[in-house]
C-alpha cells in the first residue's frame, strides 16, 4: 500500500525527514534528487536512526555508529550486521513522494 509523505521539493538533497505510519516508522532521504526510504531502526539494538548523520550515502546510527546504505538498507559497519528494511518510493503527479509499506 502506498502512503504519501511530503512534497519532493520540501526535502533538500542530502537531508531526510521522519514519518510515522501504523505499519512502520520511516526515514525518507533525498540523495541527489533520488528518494529512498528506510525503516527508522538500527538492527544492532533496535535504536532509532533518526538524528544520525549522512556520510557517503549511508546513515550513521547516533548511538553506536553502525552505518546503513541509504539506497539498499544494507549494514555497512559493525556493530550492525543485518540490513534495515528498505521501502519502494515514487513521486506522484502532484510532486509528492509516496512510500510503499507493503
Steps between C-alpha positions, in 0.01 A plus 500: 500500500630844404512781757559869437781676680615847389548713194820394330616863498468525878790261573830645389767275347714345773219521758222278631171514687331257736146372441294283733241260364312220669703243301844657549702805596713603205769745403460650154831608346579724207832395347578727206133518399425130546278394789558197721310377805638289784347377820610724787669210679857398561513121483776493763280595796168627357601862557373779276715609209332842513754758607783322324729668251507421129851405387593361157146383420452340843309592815708464814323378813529772765538245783782265401608616155375216280456617140220399262499552124213738426441349154477136614462492880808276525710520816843633405679500836500337841337470739209441257515201267140475373331737255222730609180490294492703178178617338420588139437869424344694214399859429135548405361751249462761776872483583443310825728213599311179570636197685385140457481337844363163385 
